[in-house]
Amino acid sequence: MPDPRLSRRHVFGYAGAAGLGGAAGVVAGRATAGSDDAAAQRVGGRTYLAHGDHQSGILTPTPAVGELVAFDLLPSVDRTALGRLMRVWSGDVAALAAGRPVPGDAAPDLAQAGVSLSILIGLGPRVFDLPGLAAARPTGFQEIPPMAHDRLEDRWSGGDLLAWVSADDATSVAHAVRRLTTDAAPFARPRWTQRGSWRPVDADGNPVTGRNLFGQLDGSANPSGETLTATVFSTDGWLAGGTQLVVRRIEMNLATWDELTRDRQERVIGRALDTGAPLTGTAEHDDVDLTAAVDGVPVIAADAHARVAHPSHNSGRRMLRRGLNYTHEEWIDGSWTSSAGLIFTAFQASIADQFIPVQRMLDQGDALNEWTTAIGSAVFVIPPGFAEGAWLAQGLLGD
């Protein structure tokens, strides 16, 4: 059994990264690209450093490439050993986000700043089954109960730890994942990997919401301002400034979706496909008017996704969604099979109070259920960010 002890290389990796990471004078989620408006609005070519109130990858723009890796803890890992891993990973995050290789990196020249790299670390439910951690399980943190339309597969579900790496290019993502996986080896083994992409800009390079593979603008009604803070971030104990994350792998039946007429697709969603505007409005961010009707017939159908998911239809419940499109091919029983869909992720202060009630409502009455199936599900606590000289989940795992 591997011994989860902190190696000399890991100790120096943490100390060096944490010390140099603060030298750039930038907190997590803020770019080093300058203070002009154009730089502040740019999606790509940014540098997000590790230190701040929240981890990068929650509020930072969604870049072009993402990879989520779930890990299972080795049987020998306890609270103390998990704390060692968090120290190691904190050093890795600080170094890689700043564009520096971690000490001992076999490919140090792949580390690069200005690639919009963010690394988000999460803790799965079994972490809170470790001795001494049961009382620290956050309120509302639980697995998603079975839904009628789910067809969950073990290979896309569960996990004790999560590392979610995002960047402008797949090379930067692959390099960071490789380093995190290597440094986690004495503590945890990979359980699943999900890779996806997003198109976060328009033809002129301006930030846009982005589209899923149905061609739908995905994420239009995300919360903002004070509503965003209250929706996403915890205020409780060690998790204050952190959040809870749901990951759902949603397979889309693109072949049968493509058979629909465009107006039928729009009625299913409740929004225009070209602009993302609700069928009761003219622009993407217009609110959905659920009372609008023509000759007594609701403009937004009773089972339209925009109606069933709307906060007013869910006692005001909201969440912050980020998506990645995926395609997957594999050889099964002598032939190639392929699938495609959305890696759907949602951040909220309480999974039990926010995600689960909304998901039940969607499961019971969303017209999109005919073309979508959840085949993977996982939940993670996302610790708050960490200051220079500190480390991830220190409030939970520190002495």
LINGIPE-V925880 format. One line per field, one symbol per residue. burial: b if it has 24 or more other ideal C-beta (glycine too) atoms within 12 Angstrom, else e. A space follows every 50 residues. Layout:
burial->???
This chain:
burial->eeebebeebbeebbbbbbebbbebebbbbbbbeeeeeeeeebbbbbbbbb bbbbbbbbbbbbbbbbbbbbbbbbeebebebbbbbbbbbbbbbbbbbbbb bbbebeeeebbbbbbbbbbbbbbbbbbbebeebeebbbebbbbbeebebb ebeeebbbbbbbbbbbbbbeebbbbbbbbbbbbbebbbbbbbbbbbbbbb beeeeebbbbbbbbbbbbbbbbbeeeeebebbbbeeebbebbbbbbbbbb bbebeebeeeeeeebbbbbbbbbeebbbbbbeebeeebebeeeeeeeebb bebbbbbbbbbebbeebbbbbbbbbbebeeeeeeeeeebbbbbbbbbbbb bbbbbbbbbbbbbebbbbbebbbbbbbbbbbbbbbbebebbbbebbbee
